[in-house]
Amino acid sequence: MAKPIKETPILYGKDSDRFLKEVKENENKKVPAKQYRKAVSAYNKIINNSKTRL
């Protein structure tokens, strides 16, 4: 039986400020090409496996 998905918590105060600061700091960072290719490869493997089982 599947577990229920928990509700996403709402951030307030210092937690919210810290989260927004980290988002802004990382907004314009680029992923290294090697890491990007590895992620795309993993994604394609998952998609290809799911298509064969439909």
ZAVEXPA-38434 format. One record per atom (N, C-alpha, C): chain; residue in one letter; x, y, z. Coordinates in steps of 0.1 Angstrom, whole numbers. Layout:
N
   mol   type      px      py      pz
     A      A       X       Y       Z
...
This chain:
54
   mol   type      px      py      pz
     A      M       8     -12       0
     A      M       0       0       0
     A      M       9      12       0
     A      A       5      22      -8
     A      A      13      35      -9
     A      A      12      43       4
     A      K      23      50       6
     A      K      23      59      18
     A      K      17      73      13
     A      P      10      80      22
     A      P       5      93      18
     A      P      16     103      16
     A      I      15     112       7
     A      I      24     123       5
     A      I      22     134      16
     A      K      33     137      23
     A      K      31     148      33
     A      K      30     161      27
     A      E      23     170      34
     A      E      22     184      29
     A      E      35     191      30
     A      T      38     200      20
     A      T      50     207      20
     A      T      49     218      30
     A      P      59     219      39
     A      P      59     229      50
     A      P      60     243      44
     A      I      55     253      51
     A      I      56     267      47
     A      I      67     273      56
     A      L      76     280      49
     A      L      87     286      56
     A      L      84     300      61
     A      Y      88     303      73
     A      Y      86     316      79
     A      Y      99     322      85
     A      G     100     335      86
     A      G     111     341      94
     A      G     124     339      88
     A      K     134     335      97
     A      K     148     333      93
     A      K     149     321      83
     A      D     141     311      84
     A      D     141     300      75
     A      D     138     304      61
     A      S     128     313      60
     A      S     123     318      47
     A      S     134     327      41
     A      D     140     336      49
     A      D     151     345      45
     A      D     163     337      40
     A      R     167     326      47
     A      R     178     318      43
     A      R     175     311      30
     A      F     163     305      29
     A      F     160     298      16
     A      F     160     308       4
     A      L     154     319       5
     A      L     154     329      -6
     A      L     169     334      -9
     A      K     177     335       1
     A      K     191     339      -1
     A      K     198     328      -9
     A      E     196     316      -6
     A      E     203     305     -13
     A      E     198     304     -27
     A      V     185     306     -29
     A      V     179     305     -43
     A      V     186     316     -51
     A      K     187     328     -46
     A      K     193     339     -54
     A      K     208     336     -57
     A      E     215     331     -47
     A      E     229     328     -49
     A      E     231     317     -60
     A      N     222     308     -61
     A      N     224     297     -70
     A      N     216     299     -84
     A      E     209     310     -85
     A      E     200     312     -96
     A      E     208     312    -110
     A      N     220     318    -110
     A      N     227     320    -122
     A      N     239     310    -123
     A      K     241     301    -114
     A      K     252     291    -115
     A      K     248     281    -125
     A      K     259     277    -133
     A      K     257     267    -143
     A      K     262     254    -138
     A      V     256     243    -143
     A      V     261     230    -140
     A      V     272     226    -149
     A      P     283     220    -144
     A      P     294     216    -153
     A      P     289     207    -164
     A      A     294     208    -176
     A      A     290     200    -188
     A      A     290     185    -185
     A      K     301     180    -178
     A      K     302     166    -175
     A      K     290     161    -167
     A      Q     287     169    -156
     A      Q     276     166    -147
     A      Q     263     166    -154
     A      Y     261     176    -163
     A      Y     249     177    -171
     A      Y     247     165    -180
     A      R     257     161    -187
     A      R     256     150    -196
     A      R     253     137    -188
     A      K     259     136    -176
     A      K     256     124    -168
     A      K     241     124    -164
     A      A     236     135    -160
     A      A     222     136    -156
     A      A     212     133    -168
     A      V     216     138    -180
     A      V     207     136    -192
     A      V     208     121    -195
     A      S     219     115    -194
     A      S     221     101    -197
     A      S     212      93    -187
     A      A     212      96    -175
     A      A     204      89    -165
     A      A     189      91    -168
     A      Y     186     103    -172
     A      Y     172     106    -175
     A      Y     167      97    -187
     A      N     176      97    -197
     A      N     172      89    -209
     A      N     171      74    -206
     A      K     179      69    -198
     A      K     178      55    -194
     A      K     165      52    -187
     A      I     161      61    -178
     A      I     148      59    -171
     A      I     136      60    -181
     A      I     137      70    -190
     A      I     126      71    -200
     A      I     125      59    -209
     A      N     137      55    -214
     A      N     137      43    -223
     A      N     132      31    -216
     A      N     135      29    -203
     A      N     130      17    -196
     A      N     115      18    -194
     A      S     110      30    -191
     A      S      96      31    -189
     A      S      88      29    -201
     A      K      93      33    -213
     A      K      86      31    -226
     A      K      85      16    -229
     A      T      95       8    -226
     A      T      94      -6    -230
     A      T      85     -14    -221
     A      R      81      -8    -210
     A      R      72     -16    -201
     A      R      58     -11    -201
     A      L      55      -2    -210
     A      L      41       2    -211
     A      L      32      -7    -218
